């Protein structure tokens, strides 16, 4: 199903690393045979370039323990002391910056960070007043160069104000957030626009992976809008990639522990949907697109088993809802449908893997259905989604998307090309479930960049089987592949 639309940048494949956590996530809760392998759905490649987008710590608070001066070699002559000297109260310096636990216990806090002696000894969480404290310290070279026996005491300087905690957002981020609410939010699950504009944003303040995913999708959406200049697009694509890395990294950590509340489960669902839709706007995003669909299914299965409430309505009958509205829809261009059938039939003898044979069968059925019924074609295309979401195990899915699997790449190329010629159907689906998008939003056909990425390294012996997908790619660029019914 062809959703939003594409990006000028060519970000790194970000789907390698989150997978093992989703796999363990599934295994811990015994999803069962039907969802076998759904665990390894998302992944994260973090190249050195990606890591440069990681957010630096806003504050790096390093606290130096004040060295206590000890007197040594002191002597005291009792003969000079009075016989009856009244004992005065032992003097001490008040701790004005001590932790809350010490203040509550009315004892002097040693003020050593991050946990004072009192809290460390009792296993308490050491919390401090909201003061931004910076300690003036010497560099390591100066410390190493100190003379032996010389004790140096550093003095703290206080800056009164609220503690700044990561993440810190700027004005551009607020604009991205606003654009998400107005135009960039996903149109799936269908009929849930109010959830995307009200409930999901309210969760974003508590779950950073959701907020970063929303900002990433919004930045990609603007970068691909008609009114965006090339320089602006480059900057926005860089911002989108940075937030995508942060979202996947945080989602990665969230997958380590099962969601114990419906808020966390729905936040994870929302993040997966947002990253899924952003994949549509990425040149090499087809594999990530499929992976995040598997992620949506894995999280949904866990929520269902844990009996957590879904914010999204009609999560599991989307195809039926849409198909019922496509019964009287016009047929796509018969020449395009004929080309799809001939091309798919031509390489049938190359497909031998059982799962790939299933994939091939649904692909051919969808192409043949274009001659008779748009609704039936849509239903057959949806079966392909069900295949790589539900049916394929982790091992089967990994083998299918492997870069060395030439038949798998051929099937993916025809899948992307078939979705492009079915754009009149899929765009009609989008119009049925949400208000028209902002005029500045990207036009149809952005997933042609999936084809561009897939067609870069075609094995010479396979070139003959790529003639039709290459033709569709050129047709999108030249404008003769229609994206709406005449």
ABEGO torsion letter per residue (X at the ends): XBBBBBBABBBBBABBGAAAAAAAAAAAAGAEAAABGAABABBBBBBAAAAAABBBBABBBBBBBBBBBBBBGBBBBAAABBABBBBBBBBBBBBAABBAAAAAAGBBBAGBOABBAAAAAAGBBBBBBBBBBBBBBBBAAAAAABBBGBBBBBBBBBBBEBBBBOBBBBAAAAAAAAAAAAAABBAOBBGAAAAAAAAAAAAAAABAAAAAAAAAAAAAAAAABAABBAAAAAAAAAAAAAAAAAAAAAAAAAAABBBABAAAAAAAAAAAAAAAAAAAABAAAAAAAAAAAAAAAAAAAAAAAAGBBBABBGAAAAAAAAAAAAAABBBBBAAAAAAAAAAAAAAAAABABAAAAAAAAAAAAAAAAAAABAAAAAAAAAAAAAAAAAABBAAAAAAAABAABAAAAAAAAAAAAAAAAAAAAAAAAAAAABBBBBAABBBBGAAAAAAAAAAABBBAAAAAAAAAAAAAAAAAAAGABBABBX
